[in-house]
């Protein structure tokens, strides 16, 4: 599971205040107390994939001999238990031959995750994200991360102009950011949360067309989206940013990569009888049309006079690369 935000914040402070970023330190002082085990496949590998194994650098067949898309490849530059002697940790902190990636350094939070993983022995671990009890409070709930999993759903389906954005906050709810969204949830108990009641139609409603959100003629959230929000609330509604696996080595398919992302992030606004900006993204044909016209890439990059999309924030370089690869391959329906 993803490391608890409170523990991670304490770890960042611990690492920063004890000078552990400096490679000249002879001894690593060990772990802050109470830090849960870091999972390689779920937490560490996506960081390397999103930041290093892109643009022909440290991927399979890249310019460098190092392949940072596998545990074996990453371990070529890791000394278990000793971050300061680990070549790849030196690189991402700028304490080796040069800071990597050179144009967009890895965040302190993600560097901390890698450092703690190394201190814990750099073990090849995978943590379950699907425990049996998804209704229990706290540790018994399935994990979902706010920035990666929840915010895109809310921005695409709820925090739109005239509804629950910062300017309108209809019915008193603003789902455009964490600070306001958390006011509509009961951490640890989805069924008692106003947000969950609204998206499932179990709260009794507050007025016309508000028995369920989004209201008709907008499409309701999918079962997967509702389950994701419930999982986030049941785990504690934490304000977390989680690394996300992003594969640019294998073929980028529409059905496996592009469409799931569009459904989570775009179709909430760009669907129905009155899609935002007159752009409908209900099907492959819709997406293929704007991809072929160049509008999709302009919107994702905020170029050629287009507003940057999605409004919840720009895509990672790796995600942009996936769209670029799919477009360059002829936007196939695969």
Number of C-alpha atoms within 10 A of each C-alpha: 18 21 17 13 15 13 15 21 14 15 22 19 14 15 22 14 10 11 14 19 22 15 19 11 12 11 12 18 13 13 15 15 9 9 16 14 15 26 21 21 16 20 24 26 22 21 26 26 24 21 22 22 27 24 15 14 18 22 24 20 12 16 12 13 12 18 23 28 24 15 17 11 16 19 18 14 17 20 18 16 19 21 25 26 20 20 18 23 25 22 18 24 21 18 18 17 9 12 17 20 16 11 7 10 15 20 12 15 16 20 19 21 23 24 25 26 23 23 21 18 14 24 17 15 15 13 15 11 13 13 12 10 11 18 18 16 17 18 15 17 23 24 27 27 22 22 19 14 21 23 24 24 26 26 24 22 26 25 27 22 14 12 19 22 19 17 13 15 19 14 11 10 20 25 25 23 17 17 11 15 17 18 15 19 22 18 20 24 21 25 18 16 20 18 24 24 20 20 22 18 17 14 18 11 15 11 8 7 12 17 19 20 21 21 17 12 11 17 14 18 19 12 9 10 18 17 17 20 25 28 26 26 33 29 25 20 26 21 17 19 16 21 20 19 18 23 20 24 18 8 14 22 18 20 13 11 18 19 20 12 15 19 19 22 24 24 23 28 24 22 19 16 10 13 16 17 8 11 15 20 24 18 13 16 11 12 20 19 14 17 20 14 10 13 18 19 21 18 18 20 17 16 12 11 9 14 13 17 18 19 16 18 13 15 14 13 14 21 22 16 18 23 22 16 17 21 18 12 12 11 21 14 13 12
